[in-house]
Each structure stands twice: as structure tokens, then as C-alpha cells.
Amino acid sequence: VSVPPPLHARSPTFSLFSWHTCLLGVASCLLMMFLISPGAAGGSLLLMGLLAALLTARGGPSSWGYVSQALLFHQVRKYLLRLDVRKDHVKFWRPQLLLLVGNPRGALPLLRLANQLKKGGLYVLGHVTLGDLDSLPSDPVQPQYGAWLSLVDRAQVKAFVDLTLSPSVRQGAQHLLRISGLGGMKPNTLVLGFYDDAPPQDHFLTDPAFSEPADSTREGSSPALSTLFPPPRAPGSPRALNPQDYVATVADALKMNKNVVLARASGALPPERLSRGSGGTSQLHHVDVWPLNLLRPRGGPGYVDVCGLFLLQMATILGMVPAWHSARLRIFLCLGPREAPGAAEGRLRALLSQLRIRAEVQEVVWGEGAGAGEPEAEEEGDFVNSGRGDAEAEALARSANALVRAQQGRGTGGGPGGPEGGDAEGPITALTFLYLPRPPADPARYPRYLALLETLTRDLGPTLLVHGVTPVTCTDL
């Protein structure tokens, strides 16, 4: 004998339905309410609105589902299908970031900086758990999603979470680059923290959003995040990713036609630049952009290639975020020893005018040291991908580092080295964008490549090394 379902689980029994008649009925009821008593009708609607707002704000978790989630699912699926990747155009390009995070305790500033870089694009937090499913009784990744979603809520970033299980971090990064996202919403840029010997920091202990206890009455509340993520790696302890695989991951992303961003010293950013609001401050900051390969001895028109324009685009997007509105964008052009000043600057200013990018352009002399005496017929390429000696490459990287550091703090408003000179309260560089050379084709030179990047960015403060492979500018109407 079959038992009928309980009353609350039964579906409506009527078979005739039309949203036209439903809409007509609602409109008729509202009309009759106001015809009978306009005051009572208005008061009733106002009271119902206040009750709904109160229940939404103060109500606890419910055991029934929300019809809004079903409506959202239907609308998102419909528009994802309409977002045809075959209709992609550079005018609709947005940065869609995949940030690979090992332990969020040490990556919290980078997590927030990437949230600002993505502007209105897709933002995915990726994490690779090391292991092999064949040797495990169950999937260890699924229970971790709750902790990562709580992290997104507490950090107040607009990000999705994507976790994977893999025998190595490099293979896991390949998985995430291939399958993260859906339809036209897929990451086009990989963001990694820089691989150096800096001791890991526990930002959960100093960040107000994580040092305060969670509201236990809030829907979806979870245990303290300090209990969900392990403490930072001790200095000198082994890492899950070795230098060889780190550079290989960068090379893999470029092979898959993904842009790459390497972030160094993001924890040194001013706190107001990491907040969600405007974070007003009296200190003036610069965002410096070097849109050419500083490891290429003879320089060249690096500001007009795809990677240089990508750097400009990313810096411009960051300047649109409220927390960076007050920062001044500075673009540096390097002149060779025989190049006349002014010509390259004029071409760049014309390009910036076409792209509607407001920035200060400065020319600096480059090429007097390593590489200045090279013959004109020298083949193009940087020291990373050439067969030159390590000592010469190291000397060029140190020279480029000194050049960038010499320009930090220099400004038109009387900062150190400025026209009025010696003002300790003058503008400083809050963030530097540098051109990231491609990794060498020979994997045996990966450690040398990473050492050159370390020398290039040493003591520069917060720095983003960027290599773009995607065209991001268009001047056609």
C-alpha cells in the first residue's frame, strides 16, 4: 500500500497556470486596495515591507529553501549560455584572475590586492592539496570548501573557490588553469606570490577582520579561521613547491596562453590600499610602470608590444579602484645612450591620448652599463634567454634594480630628489609594475631565471612582475 506524501510536500494539484493571469490578479488586488482605502493600502504595504526587511536582517537560518536561489540559478545559466566565447572582442576584455594560494594566512594582502586588480572580472581562489585519491579512503578536498568560503566572507572579496587534489602543485595548477570557470567566464590570468626566502607572516593575527571573533548569530557562521588553516610554514622548513616547478608553472601558464602576474612584498602595501573603501590618507603615492624588458640590454620599443600595453592596462584598472584613486600613475621610458630624448615620449603620449590613459611620462637614461657597448647587429633577446655569462646577467639585473630604486620617491611634488628636494613627506611609490621576461626554453636555466628576478626586484617594495599575452587595447570606433 502506497503512503501519500505529507501535506507540506505535495505539489499544487491545479494544472492550468499562466503568469499573465497571475499578474492581472495581483494588479487587480492592488487596484481594489487603493480604491477602497488608499491610506490603509499604503500603510499595509509599508508595514509588510518593514517586516520583510526586519526578518531578512535579523532572521536566523531557515530549514526551507529560498526560491531566490532557484531564480538566480536559472538566470545565471541562461546568460552563461549567451556569453559566447566566439564573440570575444578586445573591447570587452576584463582581467579574470586565478590566484594560487598555499596558505591564506601568509597571502591575505595578495588576496585583497588581486581582488582590486580584477575590477569587474572573474576572481578565483585556487588551492592544490597534495595527494593521490587512489591511496586515500575519501576525497580530502570536499571538507575544505567550507573553510575557504568562510575565508572569502571574512576577507570581503568577491571570489569563487576552486580546490583540487594532485600529486604535485605544478600538475594541480595545470588542472585549475584548464577547468576553472564556466563558459565565457574562465580565468585568463594566473597570479602567484613571488618565490623568495622571506619568512612567512601570519596576517590573521594582525588583520582586524580575522583577529575579531566571528558573529555566532550570523547565518553561515563557522569556527574561527585560525583553527581551519594551519600556521604558516616555519622558516627553513621544506616547501610544497620547489624553484624548478615554480618557474615551470609560469612557463605552463604562458604555453596555455594565460597572462602571468608575480607579486612580491605585497604585505608591505599601505593598509589603506588593501581596504575595500577609499581609505583616505594625506600621504601621496605613486604607481610606477616600467613597460619594457629591463633585462634586454638594448632596450627597444617595449612600450608598444603586447606585454607593455598589458602592464599599462593593469595599472590603469587598479587606478579605477576607489582605494587607488589618489595614486598618480607614472610611466618610465628608458633611453639608450645614442637615443635623442623626446621622440619616444611623444609617441607614448600620443598612444596614451588614444587609449584615454592619464599618466605622467618620464624618460630615464638606460644602457650606459651592461649591454651599452654591444654591437648594433646583436640579436634581440634578454639575458634570461641568451647564452651570456651569469656574471654579466647578474650585473645587468643589479643595474636595472638600482635604476628603478633611484626613481622611487622621486616626484613632481617635492619628494626626495624632486625639484624642491629633500621633503621626507613627499610622494612615495606604493606599487611598481615591471615587465616579466619569458622563462628560458631550457629548464636547466630555470634557477638562473628565478635568481635574476630576485635581483631585479630586491628592495623595491610591493612589486608586480607582469607578462601579458592577451591584446587588451583597441583604438577602433
C-alpha positions in Angstrom: 0.0 0.0 0.0 1.5 3.3 -1.0 1.5 6.1 1.6 0.8 9.6 0.3 3.4 12.2 1.0 2.7 14.7 3.8 0.7 17.7 3.1 3.6 20.1 3.1 5.5 18.0 0.5 2.6 17.8 -2.0 2.8 19.8 -5.2 -0.1 22.0 -6.4 -2.8 20.0 -8.0 -4.1 22.6 -10.4 -2.9 22.1 -14.0 -3.8 25.4 -15.6 -1.4 28.2 -15.0 -0.5 31.4 -16.8 1.8 34.2 -15.5 -0.4 36.7 -17.4 -3.4 35.8 -15.3 -1.4 35.9 -12.1 0.0 39.3 -13.0 -3.5 40.5 -13.8 -4.8 39.2 -10.4 -2.0 41.0 -8.5 -2.6 44.2 -10.3 -6.4 43.9 -9.7 -5.9 43.3 -6.0 -3.6 46.3 -5.6 -6.0 48.5 -7.5 -9.0 47.5 -5.4 -7.0 48.0 -2.2 -6.3 51.6 -3.1 -9.8 52.2 -4.4 -11.3 51.0 -1.1 -8.8 52.9 1.2 -5.7 54.5 -0.1 -4.3 55.2 3.4 -4.8 51.7 4.7 -3.4 50.2 1.5 -0.3 52.3 1.6 0.2 51.6 5.3 -0.2 47.9 4.9 2.3 47.8 2.1 4.8 49.8 4.2 4.3 47.6 7.2 4.8 44.4 5.1 8.0 45.9 3.6 9.3 46.7 7.1 8.5 43.2 8.4 10.2 41.7 5.4 13.3 43.8 5.9 13.4 43.0 9.6 13.1 39.3 9.0 15.8 39.4 6.3 18.2 41.3 8.6 17.5 39.6 11.9 16.1 36.2 11.0 18.2 33.2 11.7 18.9 30.3 9.3 15.8 28.5 8.0 15.2 24.9 7.2 13.4 25.6 4.0 15.0 26.6 0.7 14.9 30.1 -0.8 13.1 30.5 -4.1 15.6 33.3 -5.0 18.4 30.7 -5.3 16.4 28.9 -7.9 15.7 32.1 -9.8 19.4 33.0 -9.7 20.4 29.6 -11.0 18.0 29.9 -13.9 19.2 33.4 -14.9 22.9 32.7 -14.5 22.6 29.5 -16.6 20.7 31.4 -19.3 23.2 34.2 -19.5 26.3 32.0 -19.4 24.9 30.2 -22.4 24.5 33.6 -24.2 28.1 34.6 -23.3 29.5 33.1 -26.4 33.4 32.8 -26.4 33.3 33.0 -30.2 32.2 36.6 -29.9 35.0 37.8 -27.7 36.4 41.2 -28.5 39.2 43.2 -27.0 36.8 46.0 -26.1 35.0 43.6 -23.7 38.2 42.3 -22.2 38.4 42.1 -18.4 41.0 40.6 -16.1 39.8 37.2 -14.9 42.2 36.1 -12.3 43.2 32.7 -10.9 45.2 33.3 -7.7 47.0 30.2 -6.4 47.2 30.2 -2.6 49.1 27.8 -0.5 48.2 29.0 3.0 45.9 32.1 3.2 47.5 33.1 6.5 50.5 34.4 4.6 48.7 35.5 1.4 46.0 37.7 2.8 47.4 41.1 1.4 47.9 39.5 -2.0 44.3 38.1 -1.8 42.9 41.6 -1.4 45.2 43.2 -3.9 44.1 40.6 -6.5 40.5 41.5 -5.6 41.3 45.1 -6.6 43.1 44.1 -9.8 40.2 42.1 -11.1 37.9 45.1 -11.1 34.6 43.7 -12.6 36.1 40.5 -13.8 36.2 36.9 -12.6 38.3 36.1 -9.5 39.0 32.5 -8.5 41.0 31.4 -5.4 42.8 28.2 -6.3 44.4 25.8 -3.9 46.2 22.5 -4.6 46.1 19.7 -1.9 48.9 17.2 -2.4 47.9 13.6 -2.5 46.6 10.7 -4.6 43.0 9.7 -4.5 43.9 6.0 -5.1 45.7 5.8 -1.7 43.1 7.7 0.3 39.8 6.4 1.7 37.9 9.6 0.7 38.3 12.9 -1.1 40.1 15.3 1.3 39.2 18.3 -0.8 35.4 18.4 -0.3 35.6 19.2 3.5 37.9 22.1 2.9 35.4 24.2 0.9 33.6 25.5 3.9 36.8 26.9 5.4 37.7 28.6 2.1 34.2 30.1 1.7 34.4 31.5 5.2 37.8 33.0 4.3 36.2 34.8 1.3 33.4 36.1 3.5 35.7 37.4 6.3 38.2 38.9 3.8 35.2 40.6 2.0 36.5 39.8 -1.5 34.3 38.8 -4.5 35.9 35.5 -5.3 35.0 31.9 -6.2 36.8 29.0 -4.7 38.3 26.1 -6.7 40.2 23.3 -5.0 41.9 20.3 -6.5 43.9 17.2 -5.5 47.1 16.4 -7.3 50.4 14.7 -6.7 52.3 18.0 -7.3 51.5 21.7 -7.2 52.5 22.1 -10.8 50.1 19.5 -12.0 47.3 20.9 -9.8 48.0 24.4 -11.3 47.5 22.9 -14.7 44.2 21.4 -13.7 42.9 24.7 -12.3 44.1 26.7 -15.4 42.2 24.3 -17.7 39.0 23.6 -15.9 38.3 26.7 -13.6 35.4 28.8 -14.6 32.5 28.0 -16.9 31.7 29.0 -20.5 32.9 32.5 -21.2 33.8 33.1 -17.5 37.2 31.4 -17.4 40.5 32.8 -15.9 42.8 34.4 -18.4 45.5 35.5 -15.9 47.5 33.5 -13.3 48.6 35.3 -10.2 51.3 33.8 -8.0 53.2 35.0 -5.0 56.9 35.5 -5.5 59.3 32.7 -4.7 61.9 34.1 -2.3 63.4 33.4 1.1 61.3 35.9 3.0 59.9 34.4 6.3 56.2 33.7 6.1 53.9 36.1 8.1 50.7 35.3 9.8 48.4 38.1 8.7 45.4 36.6 10.6 47.0 37.9 13.8 47.2 41.5 12.6 44.2 41.9 10.3 41.1 43.3 12.1 38.7 41.2 10.0 40.4 38.0 11.3 41.6 39.0 14.8 38.0 39.8 15.9 35.7 36.8 16.8 33.1 35.8 14.3 29.5 36.7 14.9 28.0 33.4 16.0 24.4 34.6 15.4 25.1 35.3 11.7 23.9 32.9 9.1 26.6 30.6 7.9 28.8 31.3 10.8 31.8 28.9 11.2 34.5 28.3 13.7 37.5 30.7 13.9 39.5 30.5 10.7 42.6 30.2 12.8 41.5 26.6 13.6 40.7 25.8 10.0 44.1 26.7 8.4 47.4 25.5 9.6 50.0 28.0 11.0 52.5 29.5 8.4 55.5 27.4 7.4 58.4 27.8 9.7 61.5 29.5 8.2 63.8 26.9 6.6 61.2 24.2 6.5 60.6 22.3 3.2 58.1 23.8 0.7 55.4 22.1 -1.3 56.8 23.7 -4.4 60.4 23.8 -5.4 62.0 26.6 -7.5 62.1 24.4 -10.6 58.4 23.6 -10.5 57.6 27.3 -9.7 59.2 28.5 -12.9 57.8 25.6 -14.8 54.3 26.6 -13.6 54.9 30.1 -15.1 56.0 28.6 -18.3 53.0 26.3 -18.4 50.6 29.2 -18.0 52.3 31.1 -20.9 52.1 28.0 -23.1 48.3 27.8 -22.3 48.0 31.4 -23.5 47.4 32.8 -20.0 48.8 36.1 -18.7 51.0 35.8 -15.6 51.4 38.1 -12.6 54.1 37.5 -9.9 53.5 39.6 -6.7 56.4 40.3 -4.4 56.3 42.1 -1.0 52.5 42.7 -1.2 52.4 42.6 2.6 54.3 45.9 2.6 51.5 47.8 0.9 50.0 50.7 2.9 46.9 49.3 4.8 44.5 51.8 3.2 45.5 50.4 -0.2 44.3 47.0 0.8 41.0 48.0 2.2 37.7 47.9 0.4 36.9 51.6 0.9 38.7 54.7 -0.3 40.9 54.8 2.7 41.7 58.5 2.6 45.2 59.4 3.5 47.3 62.5 3.4 50.3 60.7 2.0 50.6 60.9 -1.8 51.5 57.7 -3.5 52.8 56.8 -7.0 52.1 53.7 -9.1 55.2 53.2 -11.3 55.0 51.3 -14.6 58.1 50.1 -16.5 56.6 48.8 -19.7 59.8 47.4 -21.2 62.0 44.5 -20.5 64.8 45.7 -18.2 66.8 42.5 -18.8 67.1 43.3 -22.5 70.4 45.2 -22.9 69.5 47.2 -25.9 66.0 48.2 -24.7 63.8 48.8 -27.8 60.3 50.0 -28.2 58.9 47.8 -25.4 56.1 50.2 -24.6 54.3 49.3 -27.8 54.3 45.5 -27.6 51.5 43.4 -26.3 53.2 42.8 -22.9 53.9 46.5 -22.4 50.4 47.5 -23.2 49.1 44.8 -20.8 51.1 46.4 -18.0 49.6 49.8 -18.8 46.1 48.3 -18.8 46.5 46.5 -15.5 47.9 49.7 -13.8 45.0 51.7 -15.2 42.4 49.2 -14.0 44.0 49.4 -10.5 43.7 53.2 -10.6 40.0 52.9 -11.1 39.5 51.2 -7.7 38.4 53.7 -5.0 41.4 52.8 -2.8 43.8 53.9 -5.5 42.0 57.0 -6.9 44.5 59.3 -5.3 47.6 57.5 -6.6 49.4 59.0 -9.5 50.4 56.8 -12.4 53.9 57.2 -13.7 55.3 55.6 -16.8 59.0 55.3 -17.3 60.7 55.2 -20.7 64.3 54.1 -21.0 66.6 55.8 -23.5 69.6 54.3 -25.0 72.9 56.2 -24.9 72.5 57.3 -28.5 68.8 57.9 -28.5 67.5 61.5 -28.7 65.2 62.5 -25.8 61.7 63.4 -26.5 60.9 61.3 -29.5 59.8 58.2 -27.6 58.0 60.2 -25.1 56.0 62.0 -27.8 54.9 58.7 -29.3 53.9 57.3 -26.0 51.9 60.4 -25.1 50.0 60.1 -28.4 49.3 56.5 -27.6 48.1 57.3 -24.1 45.8 60.0 -25.5 44.3 57.5 -27.9 43.8 55.0 -25.0 42.5 57.7 -22.7 45.0 56.9 -20.0 46.1 59.8 -17.8 49.6 59.3 -16.6 52.9 61.1 -16.1 55.6 60.1 -18.5 59.3 60.3 -17.5 62.4 59.4 -19.6 65.4 57.9 -17.9 68.8 57.0 -19.5 69.4 53.3 -19.7 72.1 51.3 -21.4 75.2 53.0 -20.2 76.3 50.0 -18.2 76.0 46.3 -19.2 75.0 46.0 -22.8 75.7 49.6 -23.8 78.7 48.6 -25.9 77.1 45.8 -27.7 77.2 45.9 -31.5 74.1 47.1 -33.4 73.8 43.6 -35.0 73.3 41.9 -31.6 70.4 39.6 -31.8 67.3 40.7 -29.9 66.6 38.9 -26.6 67.1 39.3 -22.9 69.8 37.9 -20.7 67.5 35.3 -19.4 67.1 33.6 -22.8 70.6 34.3 -24.2 73.8 32.3 -23.8 75.6 35.1 -21.9 77.5 34.5 -18.7 75.9 34.5 -15.3 78.1 37.4 -14.1 77.1 39.7 -16.9 73.4 38.9 -16.5 73.6 39.4 -12.7 75.4 42.8 -13.3 72.6 43.9 -15.6 69.9 42.8 -13.1 71.6 44.8 -10.4 71.9 47.8 -12.6 68.2 47.7 -13.5 67.3 47.3 -9.9 69.3 50.4 -9.0 67.7 52.3 -11.8 64.2 51.5 -10.5 65.1 52.2 -6.9 66.6 55.6 -7.9 63.2 56.7 -9.3 61.1 55.6 -6.3 60.3 58.5 -4.2 61.1 61.0 -7.0 58.1 63.1 -7.9 57.0 66.5 -9.1 55.6 67.5 -5.7 58.9 67.9 -3.9 59.6 64.4 -2.8 63.1 63.1 -2.3 65.2 64.0 -5.3 62.3 66.1 -6.7 62.6 69.7 -7.8 62.2 71.1 -4.3 64.3 68.3 -2.9 64.6 66.7 0.5 61.0 66.6 1.6 60.5 63.5 3.7 56.8 63.8 3.4 56.8 63.8 -0.4 55.3 61.2 -2.8 56.5 57.6 -2.5 56.0 54.6 -4.7 53.3 52.4 -3.4 53.4 49.8 -6.1 55.7 49.0 -9.0 54.7 47.2 -12.3 57.6 45.5 -14.0 57.9 43.6 -17.3 58.3 39.9 -16.6 60.5 38.2 -19.2 59.5 34.8 -20.5 61.2 31.8 -18.8 64.0 30.3 -20.8 63.3 27.4 -23.1 65.9 25.2 -21.3 64.5 24.0 -17.9 68.1 23.7 -16.7 68.3 27.6 -16.7 65.1 28.0 -14.5 67.1 28.6 -11.3 69.2 31.2 -13.0 66.0 32.9 -14.3 64.5 33.0 -10.8 67.7 34.4 -9.3 67.7 37.2 -11.9 64.1 38.1 -11.0 65.1 38.1 -7.3 67.9 40.5 -8.0 65.8 42.7 -10.3 63.1 43.2 -7.6 65.2 43.3 -4.5 64.3 46.0 -2.0 61.8 47.6 -4.4 58.8 47.2 -2.0 55.5 46.0 -3.4 56.1 44.8 -6.9 54.1 43.1 -9.6 56.0 41.3 -12.4 53.6 41.0 -15.3 53.8 39.2 -18.6 50.8 39.7 -20.9 50.0 37.6 -23.9 46.5 38.9 -24.5 45.8 42.1 -26.6 43.9 44.5 -24.3 43.8 47.8 -26.3 41.8 48.8 -29.3 41.5 52.3 -30.9 38.9 51.4 -33.5 35.5 53.0 -33.1 
